[in-house]
Amino acid sequence: MIYLFQVLNGIGLGMLYFLLAVGLSVIFGLLQFVNFAHGAFYLLGAYLTYDLTMRGFSFWAAMPLATLIVAGIAALIEAVLLHRIYKLPHTFHILVTVGLALVVQELVIIAWGPLGGSVPAPDGLQGVVILGDFIYPQYRLFTIGFTAVLAGLLWWLLEGTRLGAIVRGGSESPANMALLGYNTLRINTAVFGFGAGLAGLAGALAAPIRGVEPFMGIEALSVAFVVVVIGGMGSYTGALVAGLLVGVVQSVMTTLWPEGARLMIYVGMALVIALMPRGLLGRA
């Protein structure tokens, strides 16, 4: 039963990793922009959910509000600052976004303190599901189901709608999209906000599971890059498969080898880079 418990934990964790990674992948796919501030948006989503619930908002109100606020902040940052450095070498992307991530982290510490806090599971999901000898928290099951539905909606949005076609067209040929009359600057801003909003949503969903603390964005960023590398840059399906794989491996390894649980996902990434440089399902 313990392994079934850990596999389910891993699936839930993996779906959160997927949300993180697909946002990062969408931003890089359209903008060719290396965003090391992505974990900071996850951090903001978690802390805004924490703050709103402490102010009396229900989790069901706090989660979408936090997501929208993070998306709006990210879009504003892109429009004011980041779009100015897109054409510069990736070194500048890294320097600017790392600096941005550190600023956000320090602002979080100033606003909410260095110790972190906890977010209660929402009303209606504070109990457990009991199936014979198997017991599992209701909120974790909700997270799995909700993110699975969201994954399907995201796939439809990116692959089956006109909006998704515009995003794909912008990533493949921005000049042609401009000739067709599309405002590529607005598309870039919207996509950046959308990708950051997914990171914020992942943080909001993770808050009742793991709580909040000021350095959680660093961990989220490292895992997001691992998932993107393993799945393949620009691959939606790759991000989903790799997120689940990383989540399950990490969760199961906490039982088999707790000290090496984090190590194993980086070993897996190194093997994928060595054997399949484009990732499991990366574009050729």
PLY file of the C-alpha trace (Angstrom):
ply
format ascii 1.0
element vertex 284
property float x
property float y
property float z
element edge 283
property int vertex1
property int vertex2
end_header
0.00 0.00 0.00
2.86 2.37 0.72
4.02 2.16 -2.89
0.53 2.83 -4.24
0.38 5.85 -1.93
3.73 7.10 -3.23
2.79 6.50 -6.88
-0.38 8.56 -6.43
1.66 11.25 -4.67
4.07 11.14 -7.59
1.28 11.55 -10.14
-0.06 14.60 -8.31
3.42 16.04 -7.96
4.16 15.27 -11.59
1.07 17.13 -12.78
2.19 20.21 -10.86
5.62 19.84 -12.46
3.86 19.63 -15.82
2.10 22.95 -15.24
5.43 24.54 -14.37
7.26 23.05 -17.33
4.63 23.67 -19.99
4.54 27.36 -19.10
8.31 27.56 -19.35
8.28 25.63 -22.61
5.60 27.83 -24.20
7.55 30.97 -23.32
10.78 29.59 -24.76
9.04 28.16 -27.82
7.50 31.50 -28.81
10.08 33.99 -27.58
13.30 31.94 -27.57
13.72 33.49 -24.16
15.46 31.74 -21.24
13.30 32.68 -18.24
15.09 32.02 -14.95
12.39 34.00 -13.14
9.80 31.28 -13.80
10.15 29.85 -10.29
9.49 33.31 -8.85
6.01 33.29 -10.42
5.36 29.90 -8.80
6.48 31.46 -5.50
4.16 34.43 -5.99
1.21 32.16 -6.79
1.73 30.21 -3.59
2.17 33.28 -1.38
-0.77 35.18 -2.89
-2.97 32.15 -2.21
-1.63 32.07 1.34
-2.26 35.80 1.82
-5.77 35.73 0.36
-6.84 32.77 2.50
-5.44 34.52 5.59
-7.60 37.52 4.67
-10.74 35.41 4.70
-11.03 34.40 1.05
-11.94 30.79 0.38
-9.36 28.69 -1.43
-11.73 28.46 -4.40
-11.60 32.24 -4.74
-7.93 32.63 -3.81
-6.61 30.12 -6.36
-7.97 31.81 -9.54
-7.33 35.29 -8.12
-3.69 34.45 -7.38
-3.28 32.96 -10.86
-4.71 36.05 -12.55
-2.62 38.43 -10.42
0.58 36.52 -11.23
-0.29 36.51 -14.95
-0.95 40.26 -14.84
2.29 41.03 -12.99
4.26 38.88 -15.45
2.64 40.52 -18.47
3.47 43.96 -17.06
7.10 42.96 -16.42
7.37 41.60 -19.96
5.88 44.74 -21.52
8.00 47.15 -19.48
11.33 45.32 -19.21
11.83 41.91 -20.74
10.81 42.61 -24.34
13.78 44.98 -24.56
16.29 42.15 -24.20
14.81 39.43 -26.43
17.29 40.08 -29.24
20.28 40.09 -26.91
22.33 36.91 -26.28
20.92 34.35 -23.85
23.54 35.44 -21.30
21.62 38.67 -20.82
18.33 36.76 -20.49
19.83 34.73 -17.67
21.35 37.71 -15.85
18.17 39.81 -16.00
15.76 37.03 -15.03
17.97 35.71 -12.23
18.10 39.26 -10.87
14.33 39.53 -11.22
13.85 36.23 -9.35
16.06 37.45 -6.49
14.12 40.71 -6.28
10.81 38.84 -6.09
12.20 36.51 -3.43
13.38 39.41 -1.29
10.07 41.21 -1.70
8.28 38.07 -0.52
10.50 37.96 2.57
9.82 41.64 3.27
6.06 41.25 2.80
5.46 37.91 4.54
8.59 37.21 6.55
11.30 34.55 6.25
9.55 31.68 8.03
6.77 30.69 5.65
3.37 29.34 6.61
0.67 26.81 5.81
-2.48 26.92 3.71
-5.38 24.70 4.87
-7.01 22.35 2.41
-10.23 23.86 1.04
-13.64 23.16 2.56
-15.00 19.87 1.33
-11.56 18.40 0.67
-10.10 18.22 4.16
-10.89 14.57 4.72
-9.56 11.32 3.33
-10.77 8.63 0.95
-10.84 5.14 2.48
-10.81 2.07 0.24
-10.25 -0.98 2.41
-6.82 -0.57 3.96
-5.92 2.28 1.62
-6.30 5.86 2.88
-5.58 8.91 0.74
-6.18 12.67 1.25
-9.10 14.07 -0.71
-7.25 17.25 -1.69
-4.42 15.30 -3.33
-6.98 13.34 -5.37
-8.60 16.62 -6.37
-5.21 17.94 -7.49
-4.70 14.92 -9.74
-8.17 15.19 -11.28
-8.13 18.96 -11.67
-4.70 19.08 -13.32
-5.63 16.18 -15.62
-8.69 18.10 -16.85
-6.58 21.24 -17.15
-3.97 19.35 -19.19
-6.68 18.32 -21.66
-7.97 21.89 -21.90
-4.46 23.24 -22.46
-3.85 20.71 -25.22
-7.09 21.73 -26.91
-6.26 25.42 -26.51
-2.75 25.11 -27.97
-3.47 22.51 -30.66
-7.11 22.86 -31.60
-7.97 26.58 -31.53
-7.19 29.65 -33.60
-5.41 31.14 -30.60
-3.12 28.13 -30.44
-2.44 28.42 -34.17
-1.45 32.06 -33.69
0.95 31.11 -30.88
2.51 28.34 -32.98
2.75 30.64 -35.98
4.44 33.28 -33.87
7.04 30.78 -32.68
7.80 29.55 -36.20
7.64 32.79 -38.18
7.05 36.06 -36.30
7.66 38.08 -39.48
4.87 36.30 -41.34
2.49 36.81 -38.44
3.26 40.53 -38.50
2.59 40.61 -42.25
-0.79 39.00 -41.60
-1.65 41.93 -39.35
-1.10 40.38 -35.93
0.49 42.52 -33.24
3.42 40.30 -32.27
4.32 42.47 -29.28
0.90 41.89 -27.74
1.07 38.19 -28.55
4.45 37.96 -26.82
3.13 39.75 -23.74
0.01 37.59 -23.58
1.97 34.35 -23.97
4.49 35.37 -21.32
1.67 36.21 -18.91
-0.07 32.93 -19.76
3.05 30.85 -19.11
3.76 32.67 -15.85
0.12 32.28 -14.84
0.45 28.50 -15.19
3.44 28.65 -12.84
1.38 30.74 -10.42
-1.47 28.22 -10.60
0.97 25.40 -9.83
2.12 27.35 -6.77
-1.46 27.95 -5.66
-2.31 24.25 -5.97
0.89 23.21 -4.19
0.38 25.56 -1.22
-2.09 23.33 0.72
0.17 20.32 0.12
3.57 21.67 1.08
2.92 25.08 2.60
4.79 28.21 1.56
8.35 29.38 2.21
10.47 32.04 0.50
12.89 29.68 -1.25
10.38 27.33 -2.86
10.77 29.14 -6.19
14.38 27.97 -6.56
13.37 24.33 -6.21
10.48 24.82 -8.64
12.74 26.41 -11.25
15.27 23.57 -11.12
12.54 20.93 -11.45
10.89 22.81 -14.32
14.13 22.81 -16.29
14.66 19.11 -15.56
11.18 18.30 -16.89
11.66 20.44 -20.00
15.04 18.87 -20.74
13.76 15.32 -20.27
10.52 15.86 -22.18
12.04 17.95 -24.96
11.91 21.69 -25.49
8.71 22.82 -27.19
6.90 19.50 -26.72
3.57 19.63 -24.86
3.30 15.85 -24.64
6.95 15.66 -23.59
6.32 18.04 -20.70
3.37 15.92 -19.55
5.22 12.59 -19.79
8.39 13.95 -18.21
6.48 15.70 -15.42
4.75 12.47 -14.47
7.97 10.48 -14.77
9.93 12.88 -12.57
7.14 13.13 -10.00
6.68 9.36 -9.65
10.42 8.65 -9.52
10.99 11.32 -6.89
8.04 10.19 -4.79
8.84 6.47 -4.88
12.52 7.14 -4.18
11.59 8.95 -0.96
10.59 5.49 0.30
13.40 3.46 -1.24
16.26 5.94 -0.79
15.18 9.20 0.87
18.63 10.81 0.68
18.86 10.22 -3.07
15.32 11.12 -4.13
16.32 14.50 -5.55
19.56 13.13 -6.94
17.80 10.54 -9.11
15.89 13.08 -11.18
19.14 14.86 -12.07
20.76 11.52 -12.91
17.82 10.84 -15.21
18.23 14.25 -16.85
21.94 13.62 -17.41
21.17 10.26 -19.06
18.58 11.82 -21.36
21.02 14.57 -22.39
23.68 11.96 -23.14
21.44 9.55 -25.06
18.66 11.79 -26.48
19.86 15.42 -26.57
16.48 16.66 -27.87
14.63 14.93 -25.04
12.12 12.10 -25.11
9.65 13.87 -27.40
11.53 17.00 -28.45
11.12 18.57 -31.85
13.72 17.71 -34.45
0 1
1 2
2 3
3 4
4 5
5 6
6 7
7 8
8 9
9 10
10 11
11 12
12 13
13 14
14 15
15 16
16 17
17 18
18 19
19 20
20 21
21 22
22 23
23 24
24 25
25 26
26 27
27 28
28 29
29 30
30 31
31 32
32 33
33 34
34 35
35 36
36 37
37 38
38 39
39 40
40 41
41 42
42 43
43 44
44 45
45 46
46 47
47 48
48 49
49 50
50 51
51 52
52 53
53 54
54 55
55 56
56 57
57 58
58 59
59 60
60 61
61 62
62 63
63 64
64 65
65 66
66 67
67 68
68 69
69 70
70 71
71 72
72 73
73 74
74 75
75 76
76 77
77 78
78 79
79 80
80 81
81 82
82 83
83 84
84 85
85 86
86 87
87 88
88 89
89 90
90 91
91 92
92 93
93 94
94 95
95 96
96 97
97 98
98 99
99 100
100 101
101 102
102 103
103 104
104 105
105 106
106 107
107 108
108 109
109 110
110 111
111 112
112 113
113 114
114 115
115 116
116 117
117 118
118 119
119 120
120 121
121 122
122 123
123 124
124 125
125 126
126 127
127 128
128 129
129 130
130 131
131 132
132 133
133 134
134 135
135 136
136 137
137 138
138 139
139 140
140 141
141 142
142 143
143 144
144 145
145 146
146 147
147 148
148 149
149 150
150 151
151 152
152 153
153 154
154 155
155 156
156 157
157 158
158 159
159 160
160 161
161 162
162 163
163 164
164 165
165 166
166 167
167 168
168 169
169 170
170 171
171 172
172 173
173 174
174 175
175 176
176 177
177 178
178 179
179 180
180 181
181 182
182 183
183 184
184 185
185 186
186 187
187 188
188 189
189 190
190 191
191 192
192 193
193 194
194 195
195 196
196 197
197 198
198 199
199 200
200 201
201 202
202 203
203 204
204 205
205 206
206 207
207 208
208 209
209 210
210 211
211 212
212 213
213 214
214 215
215 216
216 217
217 218
218 219
219 220
220 221
221 222
222 223
223 224
224 225
225 226
226 227
227 228
228 229
229 230
230 231
231 232
232 233
233 234
234 235
235 236
236 237
237 238
238 239
239 240
240 241
241 242
242 243
243 244
244 245
245 246
246 247
247 248
248 249
249 250
250 251
251 252
252 253
253 254
254 255
255 256
256 257
257 258
258 259
259 260
260 261
261 262
262 263
263 264
264 265
265 266
266 267
267 268
268 269
269 270
270 271
271 272
272 273
273 274
274 275
275 276
276 277
277 278
278 279
279 280
280 281
281 282
282 283
